[in-house]
């Protein structure tokens, strides 16, 4: 697991802990407080005693059960005070789903030192965890809502090859936002939108350093040892992953040697700039520099 993956996991962990603290502070404020003036005194006292019993059960339960367990109100608060606690619990569940999905997406793998994960796939896995949590909260125990989600999802048809699978997940998230708004859960729709925007900003912030181009560079040179040393210095300075593929020394038949490297370039630097840098570093020996694009040779996912 590289430093970028650890930074991303740490960011989601901070969000999870922050939302957990807010939920812990607001958990006691979610008790129903509605009063019906048309009820008799006996009915009011019975309802009050029942509410007190439910609150005692919730308060006596374990802390993790209070934060992540099922709601007595079904995440449908009926008082203005309860909206704050319900919103905090929704955000906490989204944070937990994103953090656990990130742990799975960026799990360390042995034996793949040179290969790298496709960052778009990892981002999609994290967002799928969030949208699945939203769908389950929208459905609850309602079979009608479950069939409604199934019917709405069946309308989606992917006829175009989408390069970034993250956009497919955003489409599903938009579907979840529409479903939440359609059943009157404006709080869940707003929180889901804000949380996904925050998650996308975090994921795409680290995306630039994770996305790479797999290129094969061929260098014709008169001095293989000197040019190979120059290439290693340039790759180390730019922190490029590289692998030596071919090294042919000059002989009587061919006075020009050849060095071939497989290099993972970032999206910031161009091959023309690298070619100029390589030529200027060993202009006396290098005759030509050639780049060849390799499609998905270092991706674990195709």
Backbone bond lengths (Angstrom), bond angles and torsions (degrees), N, CA, C in turn:
res aa  C-N    CA-C-N  psi(-1)  N-CA   C-N-CA  omega(-1)  CA-C   N-CA-C  phi
1 X - - - 1.468 - - 1.530 109.05 -
2 X 1.342 117.46 122.95 1.450 120.20 -175.72 1.521 111.30 -84.50
3 X 1.337 114.12 178.95 1.461 119.85 -175.46 1.526 112.13 -67.44
4 X 1.322 117.52 -35.15 1.463 120.18 179.44 1.524 111.40 -64.78
5 X 1.329 116.74 -41.45 1.465 120.04 178.66 1.521 110.93 -64.36
6 X 1.339 116.68 -40.70 1.461 119.98 177.91 1.524 111.08 -64.55
7 X 1.329 117.21 -39.41 1.469 120.13 178.05 1.519 111.26 -64.02
8 X 1.327 116.34 -40.58 1.464 120.26 178.96 1.522 111.23 -65.75
9 X 1.329 117.44 -42.82 1.463 120.98 177.48 1.521 110.93 -64.05
10 X 1.337 116.83 -40.19 1.464 120.03 178.93 1.523 111.12 -63.74
11 X 1.331 117.27 -37.06 1.465 120.32 178.63 1.524 111.33 -64.24
12 X 1.338 117.08 -46.23 1.464 119.97 177.99 1.528 111.30 -66.11
13 X 1.337 117.67 -32.33 1.463 120.30 177.70 1.520 110.78 -66.58
14 X 1.329 117.24 -40.01 1.468 120.63 177.36 1.526 110.47 -63.14
15 X 1.340 116.77 -42.02 1.469 120.06 177.66 1.525 110.66 -63.06
16 X 1.339 116.50 -41.12 1.459 120.64 179.23 1.518 111.25 -63.09
17 X 1.333 117.16 -45.74 1.464 120.36 179.74 1.527 111.20 -65.96
18 X 1.341 116.72 -39.50 1.461 119.33 179.29 1.518 112.56 -64.17
19 X 1.330 116.71 -45.25 1.467 119.50 178.18 1.522 111.10 -67.13
20 X 1.341 117.31 -32.13 1.463 119.85 176.87 1.515 112.17 -66.00
21 X 1.329 116.33 -39.73 1.469 119.96 178.32 1.525 110.76 -65.25
22 X 1.342 116.63 -42.58 1.472 119.87 178.43 1.523 110.69 -62.85
23 X 1.336 116.55 -41.81 1.464 120.32 178.67 1.518 111.18 -64.54
24 X 1.324 117.08 -38.78 1.469 121.03 179.17 1.523 110.90 -64.21
25 X 1.325 116.61 -38.75 1.466 120.10 -179.53 1.526 111.18 -69.98
26 X 1.337 116.28 -36.75 1.465 120.16 -174.47 1.518 114.09 -94.81
27 X 1.334 118.37 0.61 1.469 119.46 -172.37 1.518 112.21 -66.27
28 X 1.346 117.89 -31.12 1.462 120.59 -178.35 1.522 112.57 -79.61
29 X 1.327 117.35 -8.05 1.462 120.03 -176.95 1.519 112.44 -95.49
30 X 1.347 116.38 1.95 1.467 119.85 -176.71 1.514 112.96 -92.01
31 X 1.323 118.99 8.93 1.459 120.84 -179.51 1.519 110.09 -71.03
32 X 1.322 119.33 135.62 1.462 121.67 178.97 1.512 110.87 -60.24
33 X 1.346 116.18 135.87 1.457 120.10 -177.43 1.520 111.94 -130.09
34 X 1.313 117.28 15.98 1.459 120.26 -178.81 1.515 111.79 -70.04
35 X 1.288 116.78 144.85 1.461 122.08 -179.65 1.517 107.96 -127.56
36 X 1.322 116.68 129.22 1.459 121.87 178.95 1.518 107.85 -104.58
37 X 1.307 116.89 113.50 1.457 120.90 -174.89 1.515 112.60 -72.58
38 X 1.336 118.17 -16.35 1.453 120.28 -177.69 1.517 112.57 -84.61
39 X 1.324 117.37 -10.80 1.455 119.39 -179.46 1.522 109.99 -76.00
40 X 1.286 115.21 154.86 1.454 120.55 175.36 1.514 109.88 -75.97
41 X 1.308 117.00 171.65 1.453 121.25 -179.29 1.517 110.97 -65.98
42 X 1.348 115.80 -38.32 1.465 118.22 -179.49 1.521 111.23 -65.84
43 X 1.356 116.26 -42.27 1.463 119.51 178.95 1.518 110.71 -64.94
44 X 1.329 116.65 -39.19 1.460 119.90 179.98 1.517 111.01 -65.41
45 X 1.335 116.02 -41.92 1.465 118.86 179.30 1.521 111.20 -66.84
46 X 1.363 117.00 -37.46 1.469 119.66 178.64 1.524 110.76 -65.91
47 X 1.343 116.09 -42.62 1.467 119.11 178.63 1.519 111.12 -65.00
48 X 1.332 116.01 -38.14 1.462 119.05 179.64 1.516 111.50 -66.18
49 X 1.360 115.46 -41.00 1.465 118.15 178.73 1.525 111.35 -66.57
50 X 1.349 117.17 -38.02 1.469 120.42 177.92 1.527 110.96 -64.89
51 X 1.343 115.68 -41.46 1.466 119.22 177.74 1.513 111.22 -64.14
52 X 1.325 116.36 -40.93 1.462 119.90 178.84 1.518 111.14 -63.38
53 X 1.360 115.59 -39.97 1.473 118.62 178.24 1.520 111.28 -62.61
54 X 1.348 116.85 -42.94 1.462 119.96 178.65 1.519 111.27 -63.51
55 X 1.336 116.37 -40.51 1.462 119.29 179.65 1.516 111.49 -66.48
56 X 1.356 116.55 -37.01 1.456 119.48 178.09 1.521 110.95 -65.64
57 X 1.355 116.50 -41.18 1.461 119.53 177.82 1.522 110.77 -62.10
58 X 1.325 116.19 -41.54 1.453 119.64 -179.15 1.520 110.88 -69.04
59 X 1.310 117.91 -38.74 1.459 120.93 -179.04 1.515 111.82 -71.65
60 X 1.349 117.25 -32.28 1.458 120.28 -178.72 1.521 112.35 -79.60
61 X 1.326 118.53 -14.95 1.458 121.25 -178.08 1.517 111.34 -72.38
62 X 1.329 116.18 168.56 1.462 119.77 178.47 1.520 111.60 -64.78
63 X 1.345 115.35 156.98 1.456 120.08 -176.49 1.524 111.99 -62.53
64 X 1.346 117.23 -43.51 1.461 119.74 -179.69 1.524 111.06 -63.84
65 X 1.339 116.34 -33.66 1.457 119.15 176.86 1.511 111.85 -68.75
66 X 1.345 116.28 -35.23 1.456 119.44 177.77 1.526 111.87 -67.61
67 X 1.341 116.57 -35.30 1.461 120.27 -176.43 1.520 112.46 -82.74
68 X 1.350 117.07 -44.03 1.459 120.93 -173.12 1.522 113.37 -108.21
69 X 1.335 118.10 -11.97 1.452 121.03 -174.56 1.510 112.70 -71.16
70 X 1.343 116.56 176.29 1.464 120.21 -179.46 1.514 111.50 -67.27
71 X 1.314 115.94 147.04 1.458 121.96 -179.64 1.517 110.45 -86.42
72 X 1.338 114.75 143.80 1.462 119.12 174.91 1.522 110.78 -70.28
73 X 1.309 115.32 -24.39 1.466 119.18 179.18 1.510 112.29 -98.66
74 X 1.338 118.14 4.61 1.456 121.04 179.98 1.516 113.08 65.02
75 X 1.335 116.32 31.30 1.461 122.06 -177.13 1.528 111.27 56.73
76 X 1.318 116.27 29.84 1.459 121.13 175.20 1.522 107.78 -125.75
77 X 1.321 118.41 79.66 1.460 121.35 -174.59 1.519 111.65 -63.95
78 X 1.333 114.89 143.03 1.458 119.54 -178.45 1.520 112.36 -112.49
79 X 1.297 118.00 12.65 1.461 121.61 175.51 1.518 108.46 -134.57
80 X 1.326 115.73 158.69 1.459 118.83 179.68 1.525 111.35 -67.45
81 X 1.328 117.63 -32.16 1.459 120.12 179.11 1.517 110.33 -67.40
82 X 1.337 117.02 -35.79 1.463 120.50 -175.79 1.517 112.70 -71.90
83 X 1.328 118.90 -18.06 1.464 120.03 179.79 1.523 111.04 -61.15
84 X 1.330 117.12 -38.08 1.458 120.01 -178.13 1.523 110.65 -65.00
85 X 1.331 116.62 -46.28 1.459 120.12 -179.43 1.521 111.50 -66.05
86 X 1.340 117.09 -40.95 1.465 119.99 179.29 1.523 111.14 -64.91
87 X 1.335 117.21 -40.55 1.463 120.30 178.18 1.521 111.18 -63.72
88 X 1.336 116.62 -39.64 1.466 119.96 178.57 1.523 111.27 -65.20
89 X 1.321 117.30 -38.94 1.465 120.09 179.72 1.523 111.36 -69.26
90 X 1.325 117.38 -36.51 1.465 120.13 176.40 1.524 110.29 -63.10
91 X 1.348 116.31 -46.26 1.465 119.90 178.80 1.522 111.30 -62.93
92 X 1.338 117.04 -36.69 1.465 120.59 178.84 1.522 110.98 -64.75
93 X 1.321 117.39 -40.69 1.467 120.08 179.96 1.529 111.22 -68.53
94 X 1.329 116.78 -38.37 1.464 119.19 174.61 1.527 110.66 -62.44
95 X 1.334 116.70 -41.90 1.465 120.49 -179.76 1.518 111.28 -64.04
96 X 1.328 116.97 -41.62 1.463 120.22 179.18 1.524 110.75 -64.08
97 X 1.334 116.76 -43.34 1.468 120.13 179.06 1.526 111.15 -62.40
98 X 1.330 117.20 -42.37 1.468 120.52 -179.46 1.521 111.32 -66.94
99 X 1.333 117.52 -40.96 1.469 120.48 -178.54 1.523 111.51 -67.34
100 X 1.326 117.28 -45.64 1.467 120.13 -179.84 1.528 110.99 -66.34
101 X 1.337 116.92 -39.01 1.466 119.50 176.93 1.525 111.13 -65.37
102 X 1.341 116.94 -35.55 1.466 120.02 177.48 1.522 111.31 -66.86
103 X 1.329 117.10 -36.64 1.467 119.96 176.18 1.524 110.98 -60.18
104 X 1.325 116.46 -41.20 1.464 119.89 179.33 1.529 111.47 -72.72
105 X 1.330 116.69 -39.13 1.463 119.91 -176.57 1.522 112.17 -68.75
106 X 1.332 117.10 -35.67 1.466 121.16 -177.16 1.525 112.11 -108.54
107 X 1.323 116.58 29.25 1.463 119.45 178.36 1.529 109.60 -63.20
108 X 1.342 117.96 143.72 1.475 120.08 179.29 1.515 111.26 -70.62
109 X 1.320 116.00 143.78 1.460 122.78 179.27 1.520 108.90 -124.34
110 X 1.324 116.07 135.48 1.455 121.36 178.92 1.529 109.98 -94.95
111 X 1.321 114.10 146.68 1.454 119.29 177.39 1.509 114.51 84.13
112 X 1.348 117.50 8.67 1.462 120.76 179.10 1.525 108.72 -128.03
113 X 1.320 116.20 59.17 1.462 120.19 -175.97 1.526 111.96 -68.98
114 X 1.344 116.92 -35.70 1.458 119.73 -175.73 1.516 112.18 -92.24
115 X 1.305 116.94 -32.95 1.458 119.84 -178.80 1.520 111.00 -74.99
116 X 1.317 115.77 155.51 1.454 122.08 -179.58 1.521 109.61 -131.29
117 X 1.329 114.54 154.97 1.458 119.55 177.60 1.525 110.04 -77.65
118 X 1.313 113.79 152.17 1.453 119.67 172.60 1.528 107.84 -74.89
119 X 1.339 119.25 114.77 1.471 120.15 -176.83 1.517 112.81 -63.86
120 X 1.341 117.78 -28.63 1.464 119.86 179.54 1.525 111.07 -65.18
121 X 1.318 116.68 -37.74 1.465 120.12 178.96 1.522 110.25 -67.87
122 X 1.331 117.44 -42.18 1.465 120.75 179.14 1.527 111.02 -62.70
123 X 1.326 117.02 -41.93 1.459 120.16 177.83 1.525 111.15 -63.26
124 X 1.324 116.41 -39.67 1.463 120.39 178.79 1.518 111.06 -64.15
125 X 1.327 117.71 -39.75 1.461 120.73 179.13 1.526 111.26 -62.71
126 X 1.323 117.13 -39.63 1.467 120.67 179.26 1.526 110.68 -67.04
127 X 1.322 116.49 -45.61 1.465 119.68 -179.37 1.523 111.90 -67.13
128 X 1.328 117.56 -31.70 1.462 120.00 177.33 1.523 111.01 -64.80
129 X 1.343 116.94 -36.44 1.459 119.50 175.64 1.519 111.89 -62.49
130 X 1.339 116.47 -39.56 1.467 120.54 179.81 1.525 110.95 -67.58
131 X 1.341 117.21 -46.09 1.464 119.20 -177.48 1.526 110.69 -68.78
132 X 1.338 118.24 -31.29 1.463 119.93 176.39 1.525 110.92 -65.96
133 X 1.345 116.60 -39.99 1.465 119.72 176.38 1.523 110.97 -62.78
134 X 1.324 116.72 -40.50 1.466 119.95 178.81 1.523 111.27 -65.10
135 X 1.330 117.19 -41.94 1.463 120.47 179.79 1.524 111.19 -61.89
136 X 1.338 116.89 -42.75 1.463 119.75 -178.76 1.522 111.07 -66.54
137 X 1.329 117.56 -36.56 1.462 119.33 178.29 1.524 111.02 -70.58
138 X 1.328 116.86 -33.48 1.467 119.68 176.68 1.522 110.64 -68.37
139 X 1.341 116.74 -42.92 1.464 120.61 -177.14 1.515 111.08 -70.48
140 X 1.357 116.77 -49.87 1.457 119.83 -175.44 1.516 110.56 61.15
141 X 1.323 117.44 -126.73 1.468 121.64 176.99 1.527 111.37 -110.34
142 X 1.341 116.36 24.21 1.463 120.95 -177.80 1.521 109.87 -97.40
143 X 1.322 116.52 115.83 1.463 120.48 176.92 1.525 111.15 -68.69
144 X 1.319 116.94 -31.87 1.466 120.15 179.98 1.523 110.78 -63.82
145 X 1.339 117.02 -41.82 1.462 119.56 178.69 1.528 110.89 -67.22
146 X 1.334 116.53 -36.75 1.470 119.82 178.78 1.523 110.77 -61.91
147 X 1.326 116.83 -45.37 1.459 119.63 177.64 1.529 111.16 -67.48
148 X 1.329 116.78 -31.33 1.466 119.59 176.66 1.518 111.76 -65.18
149 X 1.336 117.17 -41.56 1.467 120.71 177.08 1.523 110.45 -64.60
150 X 1.334 116.09 -42.08 1.468 119.74 179.17 1.527 110.87 -61.92
151 X 1.336 116.38 -41.73 1.464 119.84 -179.85 1.522 111.32 -67.38
152 X 1.340 116.31 -39.26 1.466 119.06 179.73 1.525 111.17 -68.83
153 X 1.347 117.14 -39.66 1.467 120.17 179.96 1.519 111.74 -68.05
154 X 1.334 117.16 -29.65 1.467 120.02 -179.59 1.522 112.23 -70.14
155 X 1.340 116.80 -15.11 1.460 119.81 177.99 1.521 112.40 -76.89
156 X 1.347 116.25 -17.05 1.461 120.59 -176.89 1.521 109.10 -81.92
157 X 1.316 116.94 126.57 1.459 122.60 177.48 1.528 108.25 -129.39
158 X 1.336 116.05 127.96 1.456 120.87 -179.41 1.530 108.81 -101.47
159 X 1.322 115.20 98.93 1.461 120.63 178.07 1.528 111.81 -99.05
160 X 1.328 117.03 -16.74 1.455 121.25 -177.60 1.518 109.48 -105.88
161 X 1.326 115.41 140.05 1.455 120.78 177.24 1.523 109.02 -74.45
162 X 1.330 116.78 106.44 1.458 122.02 -178.85 1.521 108.58 -89.15
163 X 1.335 116.43 120.82 1.457 120.52 -175.72 1.517 111.68 -68.26
164 X 1.314 116.94 -39.35 1.463 121.32 -178.64 1.526 108.45 -100.20
165 X 1.338 119.00 107.85 1.472 119.73 -179.29 1.515 113.10 -65.96
166 X 1.328 117.17 -14.52 1.459 120.25 177.37 1.518 111.28 -62.18
167 X 1.319 117.00 -32.68 1.459 120.37 -179.99 1.528 111.41 -66.97
168 X 1.332 117.14 -30.00 1.467 119.88 175.81 1.524 109.88 -64.57
169 X 1.345 115.69 -42.27 1.463 119.56 179.16 1.523 111.14 -66.63
170 X 1.319 117.14 -37.58 1.465 119.83 177.07 1.524 110.06 -62.17
171 X 1.331 117.13 -35.98 1.461 120.24 176.23 1.532 110.66 -62.13
172 X 1.341 116.63 -42.82 1.466 119.88 177.69 1.527 111.28 -66.57
173 X 1.332 116.65 -35.64 1.462 119.79 177.55 1.527 110.15 -64.94
174 X 1.321 116.43 -41.27 1.471 119.28 175.50 1.526 110.85 -60.22
175 X 1.335 115.92 -36.49 1.462 119.86 175.82 1.522 110.65 -62.95
176 X 1.340 116.61 -43.00 1.462 120.27 178.16 1.515 112.32 -64.59
177 X 1.335 117.20 -38.50 1.465 120.63 177.42 1.527 110.25 -62.91
178 X 1.328 116.66 -42.61 1.458 119.46 178.21 1.513 112.99 -64.63
179 X 1.334 116.94 -38.91 1.466 120.18 178.25 1.522 111.08 -65.51
180 X 1.345 116.19 -43.17 1.465 119.20 179.41 1.520 111.14 -63.71
181 X 1.336 116.36 -41.27 1.463 119.08 178.24 1.522 111.17 -67.92
182 X 1.338 116.84 -33.73 1.459 120.22 -178.72 1.512 114.04 -67.40
183 X 1.337 117.88 -30.27 1.463 120.57 178.80 1.525 111.77 -93.95
184 X 1.342 116.60 8.93 1.453 120.30 177.01 1.509 114.80 86.16
185 X 1.325 118.57 8.20 1.461 120.91 178.67 1.524 109.45 -89.94
186 X 1.315 116.37 69.15 1.452 120.54 -178.72 1.512 111.53 -64.63
187 X 1.348 116.68 -30.73 1.463 119.13 -179.92 1.524 110.80 -64.81
188 X 1.344 116.31 -44.56 1.460 119.82 179.03 1.525 111.05 -66.52
189 X 1.336 117.69 -38.70 1.465 120.64 178.82 1.524 111.14 -62.60
190 X 1.331 116.54 -43.77 1.466 120.33 -179.50 1.525 110.94 -67.83
191 X 1.345 116.50 -45.40 1.468 119.86 -178.42 1.523 110.79 -65.48
192 X 1.337 117.47 -40.48 1.463 120.38 177.76 1.525 110.72 -61.77
193 X 1.335 117.23 -43.08 1.461 120.29 179.55 1.521 111.53 -63.20
194 X 1.334 116.57 -46.95 1.468 120.30 -179.37 1.524 110.96 -64.89
195 X 1.342 116.55 -41.72 1.460 119.59 -178.33 1.526 111.20 -66.21
196 X 1.327 117.43 -40.72 1.467 120.24 179.17 1.527 110.55 -67.44
197 X 1.330 117.53 -39.46 1.462 119.70 176.27 1.520 110.99 -60.80
198 X 1.334 116.61 -41.32 1.460 120.38 177.32 1.523 111.08 -65.42
199 X 1.336 116.47 -42.92 1.468 120.17 179.45 1.524 111.23 -64.32
200 X 1.331 117.22 -42.18 1.464 120.32 179.22 1.522 111.58 -64.65
201 X 1.335 116.50 -38.69 1.466 118.75 178.64 1.523 111.14 -64.52
202 X 1.345 116.91 -37.31 1.470 120.30 177.95 1.520 110.67 -69.49
203 X 1.339 116.90 -46.66 1.461 120.54 -178.35 1.525 111.76 -63.90
204 X 1.326 116.71 -43.93 1.459 119.66 -177.33 1.519 112.42 -76.48
205 X 1.343 117.03 -17.76 1.469 119.45 173.85 1.527 110.47 -66.52
206 X 1.343 116.42 -40.60 1.461 120.74 178.57 1.533 112.56 -86.68
207 X 1.319 116.81 -5.91 1.466 119.84 -174.51 1.518 112.32 -66.43
208 X 1.329 117.55 -37.81 1.458 120.72 -175.18 1.524 111.67 -62.40
209 X 1.333 116.72 -33.57 1.460 120.01 -179.43 1.524 112.44 -84.94
210 X 1.325 117.32 -12.05 1.457 120.30 -178.75 1.524 112.71 -98.04
211 X 1.326 116.71 -30.09 1.459 120.28 -179.22 1.529 109.16 -74.43
212 X 1.311 117.39 137.75 1.457 121.16 -178.41 1.522 109.80 -144.73
213 X 1.333 114.79 164.07 1.459 122.79 174.19 1.521 108.19 -114.91
214 X 1.294 116.16 128.26 1.458 120.60 178.26 1.526 108.51 -89.20
215 X 1.336 116.19 112.91 1.460 122.35 -176.09 1.526 109.80 -123.32
216 X 1.324 114.73 147.29 1.466 121.22 173.93 1.524 108.15 -109.92
217 X 1.331 116.40 119.24 1.451 122.01 -178.02 1.524 109.08 -106.31
218 X 1.338 115.77 130.23 1.468 122.72 178.12 1.522 108.38 -116.27
219 X 1.320 116.05 126.40 1.464 121.91 -177.03 1.524 108.71 -122.42
220 X 1.334 116.48 122.22 1.467 122.28 173.33 1.522 108.42 -92.46
221 X 1.327 116.83 126.49 1.459 121.03 -173.43 1.523 111.08 -145.08
222 X 1.325 114.94 156.22 1.460 120.71 177.16 1.525 111.57 -89.30
223 X 1.328 116.57 -22.19 1.465 121.56 -179.95 1.529 107.73 -126.59
224 X 1.318 116.78 98.18 1.464 121.41 -173.69 1.525 111.35 -65.76
225 X 1.316 117.61 -42.95 1.465 120.72 -176.76 1.523 111.64 -63.92
226 X 1.323 116.83 -46.06 1.455 120.85 -179.54 1.526 110.98 -65.14
227 X 1.316 117.87 -45.91 1.466 121.14 -179.58 1.523 111.47 -65.41
228 X 1.311 117.47 -38.25 1.463 120.35 178.31 1.524 110.82 -63.56
229 X 1.318 116.60 -38.14 1.470 120.16 176.78 1.522 111.23 -65.22
230 X 1.331 116.69 -39.99 1.465 120.94 178.15 1.527 110.95 -64.14
231 X 1.324 117.31 -43.58 1.462 120.75 179.00 1.522 111.65 -61.87
232 X 1.324 117.21 -42.02 1.459 120.55 179.05 1.524 111.18 -62.73
233 X 1.324 117.27 -38.58 1.463 120.38 178.61 1.528 111.40 -66.14
234 X 1.330 116.79 -41.46 1.472 120.35 -179.91 1.526 110.69 -67.10
235 X 1.323 117.45 -43.02 1.464 120.38 179.04 1.527 111.19 -64.47
236 X 1.324 116.47 -39.22 1.469 119.94 179.46 1.527 110.95 -68.22
237 X 1.334 117.60 -36.19 1.460 120.61 -179.68 1.522 111.42 -66.61
238 X 1.324 116.93 -37.86 1.467 121.11 179.05 1.532 112.71 -90.22
239 X 1.318 117.44 -2.52 1.471 123.16 179.54 1.528 111.26 59.55
240 X 1.325 116.02 46.24 1.459 122.22 177.84 1.526 109.64 -92.47
241 X 1.328 116.36 134.53 1.466 119.84 170.18 1.524 108.30 -71.13
242 X 1.311 116.75 133.41 1.458 119.99 -176.77 1.517 110.34 -142.68
243 X 1.324 113.81 155.88 1.464 121.08 179.48 1.526 108.65 -145.67
244 X 1.330 116.10 126.28 1.459 121.03 -179.81 1.525 109.60 -73.10
245 X 1.345 115.98 125.53 1.455 121.03 -178.56 1.535 112.78 -106.71
246 X 1.307 116.46 -33.34 1.468 119.06 -176.18 1.520 108.99 -154.11
247 X 1.336 115.74 140.86 1.465 121.64 176.80 1.529 108.01 -145.78
248 X 1.318 116.38 105.19 1.466 123.04 -179.95 1.522 109.18 -112.30
249 X 1.317 116.15 122.66 1.453 120.70 178.99 1.535 110.32 -85.15
250 X 1.332 117.20 152.08 1.473 119.84 178.84 1.527 111.49 -68.13
251 X 1.313 115.47 148.40 1.461 121.05 177.51 1.527 108.85 -137.87
252 X 1.331 115.63 -168.45 1.461 119.58 -177.77 1.522 112.05 -67.85
253 X 1.319 116.77 -36.12 1.467 120.03 -179.58 1.524 112.35 -74.03
254 X 1.316 116.08 -36.81 1.469 120.76 -177.56 1.527 108.41 -132.25
255 X 1.323 118.13 106.11 1.472 120.13 -177.90 1.524 113.79 -73.25
256 X 1.328 117.41 -8.36 1.464 121.30 -179.80 1.521 110.08 -102.36
257 X 1.341 116.06 127.34 1.456 121.09 173.79 1.526 110.90 -86.97
258 X 1.317 115.83 170.52 1.466 120.19 -177.28 1.520 110.15 -140.81
259 X 1.343 115.60 136.19 1.468 123.01 176.94 1.522 107.76 -125.62
260 X 1.322 116.82 130.15 1.462 122.20 179.67 1.523 108.57 -124.59
261 X 1.340 116.34 125.49 1.459 122.93 178.25 1.529 109.49 -123.07
262 X 1.313 115.67 145.45 1.465 121.95 167.70 1.521 107.26 -99.76
263 X 1.339 117.02 119.33 1.462 122.41 -171.58 1.522 109.36 -126.63
264 X 1.331 115.78 138.93 1.465 122.11 173.69 1.523 108.52 -97.50
265 X 1.322 116.69 107.60 1.457 122.00 -178.83 1.521 110.10 -95.35
266 X 1.342 116.16 145.96 1.458 119.49 173.62 1.522 109.36 -79.65
267 X 1.323 115.50 176.89 1.464 120.26 -176.32 1.522 112.88 -87.02
268 X 1.323 117.75 -0.89 1.463 121.01 -176.51 1.524 111.43 -86.76
269 X 1.320 116.69 -47.40 1.456 121.43 -174.91 1.528 109.92 -89.57
270 X 1.335 116.35 146.20 1.464 122.04 -178.95 1.521 110.17 -101.73
271 X 1.330 115.47 159.07 1.463 120.08 179.33 1.530 111.66 -68.79
272 X 1.331 117.31 -31.52 1.467 119.45 178.08 1.526 111.28 -64.70
273 X 1.326 115.82 -40.19 1.462 119.15 177.77 1.523 110.94 -66.13
274 X 1.330 117.12 -41.09 1.459 119.97 178.06 1.523 111.42 -65.82
275 X 1.323 117.29 -38.34 1.461 120.23 179.03 1.524 110.84 -62.19
276 X 1.330 116.69 -43.95 1.461 119.87 177.30 1.524 111.19 -62.81
277 X 1.328 116.29 -39.02 1.458 119.96 179.56 1.528 111.33 -66.13
278 X 1.324 116.93 -40.18 1.471 120.73 179.23 1.526 110.79 -68.08
279 X 1.329 117.25 -43.64 1.465 120.76 -179.19 1.522 111.89 -65.52
280 X 1.324 117.19 -41.32 1.465 119.75 -179.71 1.520 112.25 -70.04
281 X 1.340 117.70 -26.92 1.463 120.30 -179.19 1.521 112.38 -74.40
282 X 1.349 118.18 -26.71 1.468 121.36 -179.63 1.526 109.06 -146.66
283 X 1.319 115.09 60.72 1.466 120.42 -175.03 1.519 112.59 -68.19
284 X 1.319 118.58 -25.98 1.464 121.18 -177.23 1.522 112.53 -71.39
285 X 1.329 117.35 -28.97 1.464 120.63 -173.72 1.526 113.92 -107.99
286 X 1.328 117.70 -34.52 1.468 120.55 -173.78 1.520 110.01 -77.18
287 X 1.320 115.31 131.51 1.463 121.20 178.62 1.521 111.90 -100.11
288 X 1.347 117.93 -39.80 1.469 120.70 -178.50 1.525 109.81 -155.45
289 X 1.345 114.63 154.57 1.469 122.98 176.38 1.523 107.55 -129.76
290 X 1.309 116.86 127.07 1.468 121.75 -177.14 1.523 109.56 -129.10
291 X 1.345 115.64 135.86 1.465 121.79 -179.88 1.522 109.51 -113.72
292 X 1.334 115.26 142.80 1.467 121.23 178.65 1.525 108.63 -136.35
293 X 1.344 116.17 125.13 1.467 121.28 -179.36 1.518 110.74 -73.95
294 X 1.338 115.98 131.63 1.459 122.22 175.81 1.520 108.36 -112.15
295 X 1.314 116.94 122.65 1.465 121.66 -174.24 1.519 111.08 -86.43
296 X 1.326 115.56 114.25 1.468 123.46 170.50 1.524 113.80 54.73
297 X 1.319 118.00 32.69 1.463 118.95 179.49 1.517 112.05 -75.95
298 X 1.324 117.04 -23.04 1.455 119.69 -178.68 1.514 112.66 -108.20
299 X 1.319 118.27 6.29 1.453 120.57 178.07 1.520 109.87 -86.19
300 X 1.325 115.53 136.51 1.456 119.56 173.13 1.516 110.52 -75.34
301 X 1.336 116.98 -21.34 1.460 121.89 -179.75 1.523 108.60 -114.76
302 X 1.310 116.62 139.56 1.462 121.24 178.68 1.527 109.06 -105.54
